[in-house]
Amino acid sequence: SSFFVAQRKELKIMLHRKRILKVKLEAEKGTQLAADTAGHVYDLDIDPDNNFEAREGSGLYLGQVQTAVKGEDTGFANFGAEIKGTGAGGLDTFNAILLQACGFLKTLEVYNLHSAPASQKTISLDHWHDGIKKRLYGIMGNVTIEGDVGKRLMMKFELKGNWSAPTDEAMAAFAPSSQAP
């Protein structure tokens, strides 16, 4: 019995490692790009968030006689990430991209909250999990920064954007930052 528990735990660790998440700043808002900056994330939840829209009938008949139609193809990605530096006084590129999608304006290595639409950034996100690639683009969202004294400082992201249908694709090359948080 303990052998099978150990095997199941090892399998879970292996499957967890077969995930890659990459992001990229979009030059033009809502234009899907191939993400190229990888990072470590925790508790990832990424899925479509499609809505069906009811269509009112003419009123001649009881009930809904018109078929509902699918609304916009939107999706969400919720996850946590450690705040890391570059080791040379800057913020890790993965973190910097995510913060810009959450309303922070980056000037050199200073991040200020802003609400000017012309300065807002959107990102593209690619997620590979065991040979399946999920994509979101035109993403913006919210971040919460949490931490305790002497422990890791974590960012919790709630992102929303345009959803692309999943595709079969081999795992991409993965080169996240090796810096400690």
C-alpha positions, 0 to 999 in steps of 0.5 A, spaced: 500 500 500 505 504 501 509 503 495 502 505 491 502 511 495 509 513 493 508 511 486 502 516 485 506 521 489 512 521 484 507 521 478 503 527 480 510 530 481 512 528 474 506 530 471 506 537 474 513 538 471 510 537 464 507 544 464 510 550 461 507 557 461 510 563 457 508 570 456 510 576 452 508 583 451 503 585 445 506 591 441 499 592 439 493 590 444 489 584 442 494 581 437 496 574 439 503 573 439 508 567 440 510 567 448 517 567 449 519 568 456 518 563 461 517 562 469 515 558 474 507 559 477 503 555 482 496 553 483 495 554 475 488 554 473 487 556 465 480 555 462 475 558 457 470 562 460 465 562 454 458 565 455 451 563 451 447 568 450 439 567 450 435 570 444 428 572 445 423 569 441 417 573 437 412 572 443 408 568 438 410 561 442 411 560 449 418 558 451 425 560 448 424 558 440 431 561 438 437 557 439 442 560 444 449 563 440 456 563 443 458 569 446 465 572 445 471 567 446 474 569 453 478 565 458 482 566 464 488 564 467 489 564 475 496 563 478 501 565 483 508 567 482 514 568 486 517 575 486 524 575 483 530 579 481 535 579 476 541 579 481 543 586 478 538 590 481 532 589 476 525 585 476 525 578 473 523 579 466 517 574 467 514 578 473 515 585 469 511 582 463 505 580 468 505 586 472 505 591 466 498 587 464 496 589 471 496 596 470 503 598 472 507 602 468 514 600 467 519 606 466 526 603 467 526 599 473 520 603 477 513 600 476 507 605 478 500 604 477 496 608 472 489 608 469 491 612 462 488 607 456 494 609 452 499 606 457 496 600 458 499 593 456 496 587 454 500 580 454 499 573 450 500 567 454 502 560 452 501 554 456 503 547 455 501 541 459 503 534 457 502 536 449 496 540 449 497 548 448 492 553 451 493 560 449 490 567 451 491 574 448 489 581 449 490 579 457 489 584 462 488 583 470 489 584 477 495 582 482 495 581 489 502 581 493 502 577 499 508 575 504 510 574 511 517 577 514 522 572 512 518 568 507 517 568 500 513 574 497 508 572 492 504 575 487 497 572 485 494 573 478 487 573 476 488 575 468 482 575 463 483 575 455 481 572 448 481 564 448 484 560 442 482 553 442 487 548 444 492 545 440 496 539 440 503 541 440 510 538 443 513 542 449 516 548 448 523 549 450 523 552 457 528 556 460 526 560 466 530 564 471 534 561 476 534 567 481 532 565 488 526 569 490 
